Amino acid sequence: MQRFEIRDEDGEVQFFQDAPAGNPFSYVGIFSIANAGREILDVDTSQDEIHGSGQKPAHLIYYFDPTPAGLVPFLPPLVGVDGFAHLSAGVALSRTFDAGFFQFSVLLDFNVAAHRIEIMPDQIAFSAFPPRGRDKSGPSPASGGIALYSNHDSGSPKAALRIVPGHLVAWWQSLNPIEKPATSQLVTILAAWAPASLKPADNAPEGVQMVYFDWNNLWLQIQVDGHTGWIKGTSSFRTIGLEMANAQH
C-alpha cells in the first residue's frame, strides 16, 4: 500500500500518509479505544524497512482525538508501545522493558487538553515482572549484604540487611497469599523504577518517538521478612538471587 487515508462520513480526508517511494506500507490497522467516555483512534502502520536502511521497523502508531471539527492528532507518534492500562481516570499506554534481571512497565498518558502523549507523572513505582520464562518462585543460593533504601534515592535513609542462602525469591504477582512459604527467609519483588523519557526513535521517520529509561539508575523495590525498601545495582540484584538475562532497552 503506497498511501492510506482516513475519511469522515462525508468523504472528506481527515488524515493521510504516503509511503516513501519503493517502500510501501506492509500493514495498516485502524482501531478505536474508549477513554473516559471519549474515543481515541489508534492507527497502526508498518513497512518492510525504514527509508532503505534494510532494517525492519517496529510498528509506527498514530493516535487521534475525533473532535466535531475533525481528527486532531496526539503528538508524538510512537513506536514500541505494547499495551494499555485501564485506570480510574481513563486509559493509558504502556511500554514494557526487559531490564535483564526483571521486566517493568512505564505508563504514558493522553493529555487531551494539549493533545500530547506524555510519560504519566508521579510514577513513584513501575509494575515489575519476572524475566520471560522465570515466573515461578524458588529458593536461591545467593547470599550477602544489601543496602535497603527508604526511597529510590541514594540520599534517602537506608538499612543494611543480610541475605542468607536458601531464601525464597517471589514476585508479588505470582505469590499465592494462601500458601505459606516453607522457608523463613522470603524476598518479594514489589516494583521497579528508573528515570524514563520520550526521545526520537531509532530507525523511524522524523518526529516519531519512543520511551527510553536510564539503565544506570535502575531501582527495584523489595520486601525482606517485613522490611520494605529499594535496592539498586547489579550486585544487589544478584545478591537477592536474580540472574541476568539478555536485556533490551
Buried (B, 14 or more C-beta within 10 A) or exposed (E): EEEBEBEEEEEEEBBEBEBEEEBEBBEBEEEEBEBEEBEBBBBBBBBEBBEEEEEEBBBBBBBBBBEEEBBBBBBBBBBBBEEBBEEEEBBBBBBBBBBBBBBBBBBBBBEBEEBEBEBBEEBEBBBBBBBEEBEEBEBBEBBBEBBBBEBBEEEEEBEEBEBEEBBBBBBBEEBEEEEEBEEEBBBBBBBBBBBBEBEEBBBBBEEBBBBBBEEEEBBBBBBBEEEEBBBBBEEBBBBBBBEEBEBEE
